[in-house]
Amino acid sequence: MPTPPHHPIAVIGAGLGGLTLARVLRLNGIEAAVFDLDASPTARTQGGMLDMHEDSGQAALRAAGLYEEFRAIIHTGGEAMRILDKDATVRMEDDGDGGTRPEVSRGALRDLLLGSLPEGAVRWGAKVTGTRTLDDGRHEVTLADGETFTADVLIGADGAWSRVRSLVSDATPVYSGISFVEVHLLDAGTRHPESAAVVGGGMLFALGEEKGFLAHRDPDGSLHVYAALRTPADWATAGAVDFADTEAAKESVLEYFDGWDKRLRSLIADADGALVARPIHALPVGHRWDRTPGVTLLGDAAHLMSPFAGEGANLAMLDAAELATAIAAHPDDVEEALAEYEDALFPRAEEAATGSAVNLDICFSPDAPQSLVDLMAGYRAESA
Ligand SMILES: Cc1cc2nc3c(=O)[nH]c(=O)nc-3n(C[C@H](O)[C@H](O)[C@H](O)COP(=O)(O)OP(=O)(O)OC[C@H]3O[C@@H](n4cnc5c(N)ncnc54)[C@H](O)[C@@H]3O)c2cc1C
């Protein structure tokens, strides 16, 4: 039998974390083989806006030598935020001027990172289905087409449902109790002016009765909306909502918002295209593992958390930059590099995951939106 291909460093996942890792390694003269299950870079839309935090996402972009290019793709005005109640009464508004967390579209950021790597750096259509550690300490990876390869260092940057994670930990993501229903309203300024006005120029939180709407104006003028509901874990699949029938699904979701302001209900009623259910999961807060030779995790694979701290992508990129830097700093001792990386990773991830869990409770407490208004006032007072 022919010997399977071997890679000194293999990265599973070409999301923001995996690409940042490959880029920073490359800047340090280290090649890594990157594998992703998507058939191509354009196989999936990369919708949504991300705010880049100074000490994580922006720090990673500096390490990647891409900070100036990042400044050129910022969505000006995207830092604006409004908090409304179920009657669409504005309870807090901030125009975002002078903010330090510029917004960028996830797709543009992904393209920036991908474009910084040579053609062919990522092998697309490579779905990992199995991983195991061999007797000689190397790791064997099996792809969906049956192909295998081995790696000295295997890095799981493969997101929430990581296939690498089981090499270091038994943990699996747990349902948070909140499900999002994702919709878009295209060309909102012209086609949905009332909805565009209620969302404003940046981020909208409209909360009450332990549910709500989270929405954002994208740079292309469309509205990206999540209706957020407290539901059982199997809500999206148990047949309560027929997601295959868009009009029926809209009616079912709108039943949850009976009595809410018409402009908020319109975010669902007027949506373009299908409704997509996105149950929100998280790994246990404080997830960590014992040092396992030649393998580690980053980003959601290591510390999936609910999106209510707005940290996940930022941390994935920071993890990646720090891991790459540690590997470059210890060319003859990768174990030392992985240990150093994980020593910083675990407490950082625990702190963010704790904040994320607290923020989820704040957004969906019976006191919302006042609880969120109070939280934001606290942040402002801290930074003043
Ligand atoms: C609704 C929502 C809103 C969010 N908003 C924010 C925000 O505002 N700010 C923020 O910082 N974070 C936010 N996040 C979190 C953020 O999206 C994630 O934390 C971030 O994408 C994690 O990056 P990653 O590279 O670790 O994983 P991912 O982005 O999930 O990338 C993993 C990659 O691995 C590939 N992959 C997966 N399995 C396999 C396999 N078996 N074989 C090969 N490849 C595989 C995938 O195709 C993917 O390309 C949000 C998340 C959600 C759900």
The ligand as an SDF file (V2000), in Angstrom:
LIG
                    3D

 53 58  0  0  0  0  0  0  0  0999 V2000
  -25.3140   34.2070   14.9000 C   0  0  0  0  0  0  0  0  0  0  0  0
  -23.8850   34.4080   15.2590 C   0  0  0  0  0  0  0  0  0  0  0  0
  -23.3640   35.6850   15.3850 C   0  0  0  0  0  0  0  0  0  0  0  0
  -22.0210   35.8750   15.7420 C   0  0  0  0  0  0  0  0  0  0  0  0
  -21.5380   37.1460   15.8730 N   0  0  0  0  0  0  0  0  0  0  0  0
  -20.2350   37.3230   16.2390 C   0  0  0  0  0  0  0  0  0  0  0  0
  -19.6980   38.6440   16.3950 C   0  0  0  0  0  0  0  0  0  0  0  0
  -20.3820   39.6470   16.2120 O   0  0  0  0  0  0  0  0  0  0  0  0
  -18.3920   38.7640   16.7560 N   0  0  0  0  0  0  0  0  0  0  0  0
  -17.5900   37.6850   16.9640 C   0  0  0  0  0  0  0  0  0  0  0  0
  -16.4050   37.8500   17.2920 O   0  0  0  0  0  0  0  0  0  0  0  0
  -18.0660   36.4260   16.8120 N   0  0  0  0  0  0  0  0  0  0  0  0
  -19.3610   36.2210   16.4620 C   0  0  0  0  0  0  0  0  0  0  0  0
  -19.8580   34.9630   16.3140 N   0  0  0  0  0  0  0  0  0  0  0  0
  -18.9700   33.8270   16.5770 C   0  0  0  0  0  0  0  0  0  0  0  0
  -18.0940   33.5160   15.3750 C   0  0  0  0  0  0  0  0  0  0  0  0
  -18.8910   33.3310   14.2330 O   0  0  0  0  0  0  0  0  0  0  0  0
  -17.2640   32.2610   15.6200 C   0  0  0  0  0  0  0  0  0  0  0  0
  -16.7540   32.2590   16.9240 O   0  0  0  0  0  0  0  0  0  0  0  0
  -16.1050   32.1780   14.6260 C   0  0  0  0  0  0  0  0  0  0  0  0
  -16.5880   32.0350   13.3160 O   0  0  0  0  0  0  0  0  0  0  0  0
  -15.1940   31.0140   14.9750 C   0  0  0  0  0  0  0  0  0  0  0  0
  -14.1810   30.9160   14.0070 O   0  0  0  0  0  0  0  0  0  0  0  0
  -13.4410   29.5320   13.7700 P   0  0  0  0  0  0  0  0  0  0  0  0
  -12.4360   29.7850   12.7130 O   0  0  0  0  0  0  0  0  0  0  0  0
  -13.0290   28.9660   15.0740 O   0  0  0  0  0  0  0  0  0  0  0  0
  -14.5900   28.5450   13.2510 O   0  0  0  0  0  0  0  0  0  0  0  0
  -15.5110   28.6330   11.9710 P   0  0  0  0  0  0  0  0  0  0  0  0
  -15.7250   30.0270   11.5180 O   0  0  0  0  0  0  0  0  0  0  0  0
  -16.7320   27.8340   12.2990 O   0  0  0  0  0  0  0  0  0  0  0  0
  -14.6700   27.8950   10.8500 O   0  0  0  0  0  0  0  0  0  0  0  0
  -14.5090   26.5070   10.8940 C   0  0  0  0  0  0  0  0  0  0  0  0
  -14.1400   26.0270    9.5000 C   0  0  0  0  0  0  0  0  0  0  0  0
  -13.9060   24.6160    9.5920 O   0  0  0  0  0  0  0  0  0  0  0  0
  -14.5350   23.9610    8.5190 C   0  0  0  0  0  0  0  0  0  0  0  0
  -14.8650   22.6170    8.9910 N   0  0  0  0  0  0  0  0  0  0  0  0
  -15.7850   22.2780    9.9410 C   0  0  0  0  0  0  0  0  0  0  0  0
  -15.8260   20.9520   10.1020 N   0  0  0  0  0  0  0  0  0  0  0  0
  -14.9130   20.4360    9.2350 C   0  0  0  0  0  0  0  0  0  0  0  0
  -14.5160   19.1130    8.9150 C   0  0  0  0  0  0  0  0  0  0  0  0
  -15.0530   18.0350    9.5180 N   0  0  0  0  0  0  0  0  0  0  0  0
  -13.5520   18.9280    7.9810 N   0  0  0  0  0  0  0  0  0  0  0  0
  -12.9900   20.0150    7.3390 C   0  0  0  0  0  0  0  0  0  0  0  0
  -13.3570   21.2820    7.6040 N   0  0  0  0  0  0  0  0  0  0  0  0
  -14.3030   21.4980    8.5420 C   0  0  0  0  0  0  0  0  0  0  0  0
  -15.7520   24.8140    8.2000 C   0  0  0  0  0  0  0  0  0  0  0  0
  -16.1650   24.6280    6.8550 O   0  0  0  0  0  0  0  0  0  0  0  0
  -15.2340   26.2170    8.4740 C   0  0  0  0  0  0  0  0  0  0  0  0
  -14.6980   26.8190    7.3150 O   0  0  0  0  0  0  0  0  0  0  0  0
  -21.1950   34.7620   15.9630 C   0  0  0  0  0  0  0  0  0  0  0  0
  -21.7040   33.4600   15.8280 C   0  0  0  0  0  0  0  0  0  0  0  0
  -23.0470   33.2810   15.4930 C   0  0  0  0  0  0  0  0  0  0  0  0
  -23.5970   31.8670   15.3880 C   0  0  0  0  0  0  0  0  0  0  0  0
  1  2  1  0
  2  3  1  0
  2 52  2  0
  3  4  2  0
  4  5  1  0
  4 50  1  0
  5  6  2  0
  6  7  1  0
  6 13  1  0
  7  8  2  0
  7  9  1  0
  9 10  1  0
 10 11  2  0
 10 12  1  0
 12 13  2  0
 13 14  1  0
 14 15  1  0
 14 50  1  0
 15 16  1  0
 16 17  1  0
 16 18  1  0
 18 19  1  0
 18 20  1  0
 20 21  1  0
 20 22  1  0
 22 23  1  0
 23 24  1  0
 24 25  2  0
 24 26  1  0
 24 27  1  0
 27 28  1  0
 28 29  2  0
 28 30  1  0
 28 31  1  0
 31 32  1  0
 32 33  1  0
 33 34  1  0
 33 48  1  0
 34 35  1  0
 35 36  1  0
 35 46  1  0
 36 37  1  0
 36 45  1  0
 37 38  2  0
 38 39  1  0
 39 40  1  0
 39 45  2  0
 40 41  1  0
 40 42  2  0
 42 43  1  0
 43 44  2  0
 44 45  1  0
 46 47  1  0
 46 48  1  0
 48 49  1  0
 50 51  2  0
 51 52  1  0
 52 53  1  0
M  END
$$$$
